[in-house]
Amino acid sequence: MRIQNIYNKEEKMKRKLEAFFKDQGFKDFSPIQEKVYQPLISGSNVLGLAPTGSGKTLAYTIPLLEKLVRGEGTQLMIVAPAQELAAQLTDVIRTWAKVMELKVVSLIGGANVKRQIEKLKKHPEIVVGTPGRMLELAEAKKLKLHKLRTVVLDEADELLTEETLISCRELISHGPGRIQMCFFSATKTEILNELPHWFGIDVETVDVRASDNTQGKVVHYLLETPVRKRVDALRKLAHLDGFYALVFFKQVATIQAAAENLRYLGVKVAVLDGQQRQVQREQALRDLRQRKISLLLTTDVAARGLDIVELPAVVNFDLPKDANTYIHRVGRTGRMGAAGVVINLGNEHDLRHFRQLLTHENYVLHEGYLYKGELIDKELFTQKKQEAAETFEKGKRKVKTKSKAKRKTTDLKRKESIVPRRHKKKRKRQQLNKGKHDKSKK
């Protein structure tokens, strides 16, 4: 559906967004943007399911901005599971909110809370942040939610687990009794089937995962690598032409050890984890986007929802524990039509178990090989090895033939250089010529 068929030309605010939509280079809505537009405009509670990188942020941003009234206090609250994701969402939403002359404030942990409180005094129409910091400010009466109309839980499958589920429910309880609830995710976990139970609402599900084709071609490789050689595998990958990647680990301690070894080996790396200050994390992401580093080492929590434009590769140093985790990891590459590569490191046992883990997913897994500065699949590897073997045999035969010819030439030259021996004439020895027998000297 074309964007111009959705907007009503008689409404000024919608015309502004339409013009900006076109200025940003967009022509059509993506499937999720098209399907949730009308339900969100009409105030329905929505669960939106779409692949990573399919435009979910704009899917709720565009229709919900149209409903806000400037100067009426905080009406839209967007909650994210990680600081990086919240910061990214703030940047995107603020860009579109300026078109509507609306204010956006970011409320995330790790940032200066006093500055956040000062910004809240300006009564922003939109707040974006993490549940812990938002709940802290709401309980301190600094974040006023009595005029709240809509709540969006981005990456809802991650947010609605254990403690964060409790925090989200408590946070929402600071708003009016009836508000519009929106949930967006790339995967559907069991908790998303229980939304009516946890939030007491009916939810309209919009699932475009099967029909969405916005993701570019992504090739998935299995690189058989023992644990002791995985850091060296990262070194080799980092030296591939034009290669830079997001590398996933299970534990922060492993990340730090790998980072030290890689730096010693001359590889430019940075670390992204939950223990860093926000400024450090933003700098690490900036360095990767600007290609000042080849590898950004991170964990699932720290990298959740990251949008790195045209990221060429994702590397799983530690294989994921389940299929949903893999879906979120690989979603960092191949976004909005761009091509990508996913490289999974593991020993024979790990990779066999990993294949079983993804049995019900539609991923084609290729055996990968690092060969002479290239990452190639098994078929090409076999072909190149065969060609190399044939070239070696040809060279060997050529050397052998040349050596044989050289020996013949050498033998011929040797024969030609031999001068026939001249035999001396045999003559009878004259004893008189010898001094000791010369009687005249006596």
C-alpha positions in Angstrom: 0.0 0.0 0.0 1.4 3.4 -1.0 1.9 6.0 1.7 -0.2 8.5 -0.2 -3.2 6.2 0.0 -3.1 6.1 3.8 -2.8 9.7 4.6 -5.7 12.1 4.5 -4.6 15.1 2.6 -7.0 17.4 4.4 -5.2 17.0 7.8 -2.2 19.3 8.1 -0.3 17.1 10.6 -0.6 14.1 8.4 0.6 16.0 5.4 3.7 17.0 7.4 4.6 13.4 8.2 3.9 12.3 4.6 6.3 14.9 3.2 8.9 13.9 5.7 8.4 10.3 4.9 9.1 11.0 1.3 12.1 13.2 2.2 13.6 10.3 4.0 13.6 8.3 0.8 10.7 6.0 1.6 8.2 5.1 -1.0 6.0 2.4 0.6 5.2 1.1 4.0 6.8 -2.1 5.0 4.3 -5.0 5.8 4.3 -4.3 9.6 3.9 -0.6 9.1 1.0 -1.1 6.8 -0.8 -3.7 8.9 -0.7 -1.9 12.3 -1.4 1.6 11.1 -5.1 1.6 11.3 -5.4 -0.4 14.6 -3.0 2.0 16.3 -4.8 5.1 15.0 -8.1 3.6 16.2 -6.7 3.0 19.7 -6.6 -0.8 19.7 -4.2 -2.8 21.8 -1.8 -4.4 19.4 0.8 -7.1 19.4 3.0 -6.6 16.3 5.3 -9.4 15.2 7.8 -8.8 12.4 11.4 -9.8 11.6 14.2 -7.7 12.9 15.1 -4.8 10.7 11.6 -4.6 9.1 10.7 -1.1 10.3 8.9 -1.8 13.6 10.0 1.5 15.2 8.3 3.6 12.5 5.4 1.2 12.4 4.3 2.6 15.8 6.0 6.0 15.7 4.1 7.4 12.7 0.5 6.6 13.7 1.0 7.4 17.4 2.6 10.8 16.8 -0.5 11.8 14.9 -2.6 11.3 18.0 -0.5 13.5 20.3 -1.5 17.0 21.3 1.3 19.5 21.7 1.7 21.0 25.2 -0.6 18.5 26.9 2.1 16.7 28.9 3.4 13.1 28.6 1.0 11.1 26.5 3.3 8.5 24.9 5.7 6.2 26.8 8.0 3.8 25.0 9.9 1.2 27.1 12.9 -0.8 25.9 14.9 -3.6 27.6 18.4 -2.1 27.0 20.0 1.3 27.2 21.4 1.2 23.7 18.1 0.3 22.2 16.4 3.1 24.2 19.0 5.6 23.0 18.5 4.5 19.4 14.7 4.8 19.7 15.1 8.2 21.2 17.2 9.4 18.2 14.7 8.0 15.7 11.5 9.2 17.4 13.0 12.6 18.1 13.7 13.1 14.4 10.1 12.5 13.5 8.7 14.3 16.6 10.4 17.5 15.5 8.2 17.5 12.4 5.2 17.7 14.7 6.9 20.1 17.1 6.8 17.5 19.9 9.4 17.0 22.7 11.1 13.7 23.5 13.1 12.9 26.7 15.3 9.9 27.1 15.2 8.2 30.6 17.8 5.5 30.7 20.0 4.0 33.4 23.6 5.0 33.3 22.8 8.6 32.4 22.7 11.7 34.7 19.4 11.5 36.6 19.4 15.2 37.6 19.6 16.2 34.0 16.7 13.9 33.2 14.6 15.5 35.9 15.3 18.9 34.6 14.2 17.9 31.1 11.0 16.4 32.5 10.1 19.8 33.9 9.5 20.9 30.3 6.6 18.5 30.1 7.6 16.4 27.1 4.9 14.7 25.1 7.0 11.5 24.7 9.3 9.7 27.0 11.6 6.8 26.0 13.6 4.7 28.3 14.4 1.6 30.3 11.9 0.3 32.9 14.2 0.6 35.9 15.0 4.3 35.5 11.4 5.2 34.5 9.9 3.4 37.5 12.4 5.2 39.8 11.4 8.6 38.5 7.7 7.7 38.5 7.8 6.7 42.2 9.7 9.9 43.0 6.9 11.8 41.4 9.3 13.3 38.8 7.8 11.4 35.9 4.1 12.3 35.8 2.0 9.9 33.9 -1.6 11.0 34.7 -2.1 12.1 31.1 -0.6 9.0 29.6 -2.6 7.6 26.6 -0.4 5.0 25.0 2.4 2.7 26.2 4.7 0.8 23.7 6.8 -2.1 24.9 9.5 -2.6 22.3 11.2 -6.0 22.2 8.4 -7.2 24.4 9.6 -10.8 24.5 12.7 -9.6 26.3 11.0 -7.0 28.5 8.3 -9.3 29.9 10.5 -11.7 31.7 11.1 -12.1 35.5 11.9 -8.8 37.2 11.4 -6.6 34.2 7.8 -7.9 33.8 7.1 -6.7 37.4 8.8 -3.4 36.8 6.8 -2.8 33.6 3.5 -3.6 35.3 4.3 -1.3 38.3 5.4 1.5 35.9 2.1 1.3 33.9 0.1 1.4 37.1 1.3 5.0 37.6 -0.8 5.9 34.5 -4.6 6.1 34.1 -6.7 3.0 34.4 -7.4 2.7 30.7 -4.6 3.2 28.2 -3.7 1.8 24.8 -1.0 -1.0 25.1 1.3 -1.8 22.2 3.7 -4.7 22.1 6.3 -5.3 19.4 8.7 -8.2 18.9 10.6 -10.3 16.4 9.7 -13.6 18.1 6.6 -14.8 19.9 7.4 -16.3 23.3 4.9 -17.9 25.7 4.5 -14.7 27.7 3.1 -12.9 24.6 0.2 -15.5 24.7 -0.6 -14.4 28.2 -0.9 -10.6 27.7 -4.7 -10.6 28.6 -3.8 -12.3 31.9 -0.9 -10.0 32.9 -2.4 -6.7 31.7 -6.2 -7.3 31.7 -6.7 -6.3 28.1 -7.8 -7.8 24.8 -5.0 -7.7 22.2 -5.2 -7.7 18.4 -2.2 -9.7 17.0 -0.6 -8.6 13.7 1.9 -11.2 12.6 3.7 -10.5 9.3 6.8 -12.7 9.9 5.8 -15.2 7.2 5.0 -12.6 4.6 7.7 -10.0 5.2 10.5 -10.0 2.7 12.3 -6.9 3.7 15.4 -8.7 5.0 18.3 -9.0 2.6 20.1 -12.2 1.7 21.9 -13.6 4.8 24.3 -16.5 4.6 24.8 -18.7 7.7 28.1 -20.4 8.1 29.2 -23.1 10.6 32.9 -22.8 11.2 34.3 -25.8 13.1 36.7 -24.3 15.6 37.9 -25.7 18.9 37.7 -23.4 21.9 41.5 -22.8 22.1 41.5 -21.5 18.5 38.4 -19.3 18.5 40.3 -16.0 19.3 42.7 -16.8 16.4 39.6 -17.4 14.2 38.4 -13.9 15.1 41.8 -12.5 14.2 41.6 -14.2 10.7 38.1 -12.9 10.2 39.1 -9.4 11.2 41.7 -9.4 8.5 39.3 -10.3 5.7 38.8 -7.5 3.2 36.1 -5.0 4.3 35.1 -7.2 7.3 33.7 -5.8 10.5 31.2 -7.5 12.8 29.2 -7.7 16.1 30.6 -10.7 18.1 28.3 -12.4 20.7 29.6 -14.0 23.9 27.8 -15.6 26.8 29.9 -14.1 29.6 31.5 -10.7 30.1 34.6 -12.3 31.6 35.2 -14.2 28.4 34.8 -11.0 26.4 37.5 -9.2 28.4 40.0 -12.0 28.0 39.3 -12.2 24.2 39.6 -8.5 23.8 43.0 -8.4 25.5 44.3 -11.3 23.3 42.9 -9.7 20.1 44.5 -6.3 20.9 47.8 -8.1 21.5 47.4 -9.7 18.1 46.9 -6.3 16.5 43.2 -6.4 16.0 41.1 -3.2 16.6 38.3 -4.2 18.9 35.9 -2.6 21.5 33.6 -4.0 24.1 29.9 -3.4 24.7 28.5 -4.6 28.0 26.2 -3.6 30.8 28.9 -2.6 33.2 30.2 0.4 31.2 29.1 4.0 31.4 26.7 5.1 28.8 29.3 7.4 27.2 31.7 4.5 26.7 29.0 2.3 25.2 28.0 5.1 22.7 31.6 5.5 21.8 32.0 1.8 21.1 29.0 1.8 18.8 30.2 5.0 17.0 33.6 3.4 16.4 32.0 0.3 14.8 29.7 2.4 12.6 32.7 4.5 11.5 34.8 1.4 11.0 37.5 2.5 13.4 37.3 -1.0 14.8 36.8 -4.4 13.2 35.1 -6.2 16.0 32.6 -5.1 18.7 32.4 -7.8 21.4 29.1 -7.9 23.2 26.4 -10.0 25.0 22.7 -10.7 24.1 21.4 -8.2 26.7 23.8 -5.3 25.7 23.1 -5.7 22.0 19.4 -6.3 22.1 17.6 -4.2 19.4 20.8 -2.5 18.1 20.4 -1.0 14.6 23.8 -0.7 12.9 23.3 0.4 9.3 24.5 -2.2 6.8 26.4 -4.3 9.3 28.0 -6.9 7.1 28.5 -9.7 9.7 27.5 -11.2 13.0 29.8 -13.7 14.7 28.7 -16.2 17.4 31.8 -16.8 19.5 29.5 -18.7 21.9 26.5 -20.4 20.2 23.1 -19.2 21.5 21.1 -21.2 24.0 17.9 -21.3 21.9 16.4 -20.4 18.5 14.8 -17.1 19.7 18.2 -15.9 20.9 19.7 -16.8 17.5 16.9 -14.9 15.7 17.6 -11.7 17.6 21.4 -12.0 17.2 21.3 -12.6 13.4 18.7 -9.8 13.1 21.5 -7.3 13.5 22.7 -7.9 9.9 20.7 -8.1 6.7 18.4 -5.3 7.7 16.0 -3.5 5.3 17.3 -5.3 2.2 21.1 -5.3 2.9 23.1 -8.5 2.6 24.8 -10.1 5.5 26.8 -13.0 6.9 26.4 -15.0 10.1 29.4 -17.0 11.3 28.9 -19.6 14.1 32.0 -20.9 15.8 32.0 -24.3 17.6 33.6 -27.7 17.8 32.0 -30.7 16.1 29.7 -31.6 19.1 28.6 -27.9 19.5 27.7 -27.5 15.8 25.8 -30.8 15.7 23.7 -29.8 18.7 23.2 -26.3 17.1 21.8 -27.8 13.9 19.3 -29.7 16.0 18.4 -26.5 17.8 17.4 -24.8 14.6 15.6 -27.8 13.1 12.3 -26.0 12.9 13.7 -22.7 11.6 14.1 -21.9 7.9 17.8 -21.3 8.0 20.2 -22.9 5.5 23.4 -23.7 7.4 26.6 -23.9 5.3 29.9 -25.5 6.4 32.4 -22.6 6.2 36.1 -22.4 5.7 38.7 -19.7 6.0 41.0 -20.3 3.0 43.7 -18.0 1.8 42.0 -14.8 3.1 38.5 -15.8 2.1 35.4 -17.1 3.9 33.9 -19.8 1.6 31.5 -22.7 1.7 32.3 -26.4 1.5 31.6 -26.6 -2.3 33.9 -23.8 -3.1 36.5 -25.0 -0.6 36.5 -28.5 -2.3 36.8 -26.9 -5.7 39.7 -24.6 -4.6 41.5 -27.5 -2.9 41.1 -29.6 -6.1 42.4 -26.8 -8.3 45.4 -26.3 -5.9 46.2 -30.0 -6.0 46.0 -30.1 -9.8 48.2 -27.0 -10.0 50.7 -28.6 -7.6 50.8 -31.9 -9.7 51.3 -29.9 -12.9 54.1 -28.0 -11.3 55.6 -31.2 -10.0 55.6 -32.9 -13.4 57.0 -29.8 -15.0 59.8 -29.6 -12.5 60.5 -33.3 -13.0 60.6 -33.0 -16.8 62.8 -29.9 -16.6 65.1 -31.7 -14.2 65.4 -34.7 -16.4 66.1 -32.5 -19.5 68.6 -30.6 -17.5 70.4 -33.8 -16.5 70.6 -34.9 -20.2 72.0 -31.5 -21.2 74.5 -31.6 -18.4 75.7 -35.1 -19.4 76.0 -34.1 -23.0 78.1 -31.0 -22.1 80.2 -33.1 -19.9 80.9 -35.6 -22.7 81.7 -32.7 -25.1 84.1 -31.2 -22.7 86.2 -34.3 -22.3 89.5 -34.1 -24.3 91.0 -37.4 -25.5 94.1 -38.4 -23.6 97.4 -38.2 -25.5 99.5 -41.2 -25.0 103.3 -40.7 -24.6 105.6 -42.6 -26.8 107.3 -45.5 -25.0 111.0 -45.3 -25.2 113.8 -47.1 -23.6 115.2 -45.3 -20.6 118.7 -44.1 -21.0 120.5 -44.5 -17.8 123.3 -42.3 -19.0 121.1 -39.3 -18.7 120.7 -39.7 -15.0 123.1 -37.7 -13.0 124.0 -40.5 -10.5 125.1 -42.7 -13.3 127.1 -40.0 -15.2 130.7 -41.4 -15.1 132.1 -38.2 -16.6 131.3 -36.4 -13.4 133.4 -38.7 -11.4 
